[in-house]
C-alpha cells in the first residue's frame, strides 16, 4: 500500500512562491510518472502537471505553465512542486500521486494565495 505525504503549503501573498514536497513509501516510486494535483473549493481534483519516470520530462496544465516546476529525487522517493508568481486562483489543496493515480491519496497540503 503506497503512502503519500505532502507538505510545504501555507498562506502566501499574490506573486509569492512556495515549494511543496511529497514523500512516497510502500511502492517502487522510481518507475512511475508522478504528478501534482489540486482541488479548489467546490471543484473536482485536477492534474496540475507531472514528471516522467525515465527522462524527467515535464508536462503542465496551461494555467500553471511557466510558473510551476516539478522535479523529483528518486533516491529520496520525493517529488517537488516549485510554485512561483502565485495567484489567488491557485488556492487549493495540493496532492501528489502517480499518473494515472493510485486509489490511495495523501492528506494533501493547503495552499492559500491572498490578494
C-alpha positions in Angstrom: 0.0 0.0 0.0 1.6 3.3 -1.1 1.7 6.1 1.4 2.0 9.7 0.2 2.7 12.6 2.5 2.5 16.2 1.1 4.0 19.2 2.9 5.1 22.8 2.3 1.8 24.5 1.9 0.8 27.7 3.6 -0.6 31.2 3.2 1.2 33.4 0.7 0.5 36.8 -0.9 -0.1 37.4 -4.6 3.1 36.9 -6.6 4.7 34.9 -3.8 6.4 31.4 -4.0 6.1 28.1 -2.3 7.8 24.8 -2.6 5.8 21.7 -2.0 7.2 18.2 -1.2 5.7 14.8 -1.5 7.3 11.8 0.1 6.2 8.3 -1.1 6.7 5.0 0.6 5.4 1.5 0.2 5.9 1.2 -3.6 8.6 1.4 -6.2 8.5 5.2 -6.7 11.0 5.5 -9.5 9.2 3.6 -12.2 6.1 5.9 -12.2 5.3 9.2 -13.7 4.5 11.4 -10.7 2.0 14.2 -10.8 0.7 17.0 -8.7 -3.0 17.5 -8.5 -5.1 20.2 -6.8 -8.6 20.6 -5.6 -10.1 24.0 -5.1 -13.3 24.5 -3.0 -16.3 23.3 -4.9 -14.3 21.9 -7.8 -13.0 18.5 -8.8 -9.4 17.5 -8.3 -7.4 18.3 -11.4 -3.9 17.4 -12.6 -1.5 20.4 -12.4 1.4 18.6 -14.0 3.6 15.6 -14.0 7.1 14.3 -14.5 8.0 11.1 -16.3 10.0 8.4 -14.6 12.8 8.0 -17.0 13.7 11.2 -18.8 12.3 13.5 -16.2 10.2 15.2 -18.9 7.6 17.5 -17.5 4.1 18.4 -18.7 2.0 21.2 -17.2 -1.6 22.5 -17.3 -1.9 25.7 -19.3 -2.9 27.5 -16.1 0.4 27.0 -14.4 2.8 26.7 -17.3 5.8 29.0 -16.9 5.1 29.5 -13.2 5.3 25.9 -11.7 8.1 23.5 -11.9 8.0 19.8 -10.9 11.2 17.9 -10.0 11.9 14.5 -8.4 14.6 12.8 -6.4 14.1 9.1 -6.8 16.8 8.3 -4.2 14.6 10.0 -1.7 11.3 8.9 -3.1 10.3 12.5 -3.2 8.7 14.8 -5.8 8.6 18.6 -5.6 6.5 21.4 -6.9 8.0 24.8 -7.1 5.3 27.4 -7.4 6.2 31.0 -8.4 4.1 34.0 -9.2 1.2 32.6 -7.3 -2.3 33.9 -8.0 -5.5 33.7 -5.9 -6.8 31.1 -8.3 -4.0 28.8 -7.3 -5.7 28.4 -3.9 -6.4 24.7 -3.4 -5.4 21.6 -1.6 -2.5 20.1 -3.4 -1.9 16.4 -3.7 0.7 14.2 -5.3 0.1 10.8 -6.9 1.3 8.8 -9.8 -0.2 9.3 -13.3 -2.7 7.7 -13.5 -3.3 7.9 -9.8 -3.3 5.1 -7.2 -6.6 4.7 -5.4 -5.0 5.9 -2.2 -4.3 9.6 -1.7 -2.4 11.5 1.0 -3.9 14.2 3.1 -2.8 17.0 0.8 -1.3 20.3 1.7 -3.3 23.6 1.7 -2.1 26.5 -0.4 -3.8 29.8 0.1 -2.9 32.8 -2.0 -4.2 36.2 -0.8 -4.7 39.2 -2.9 
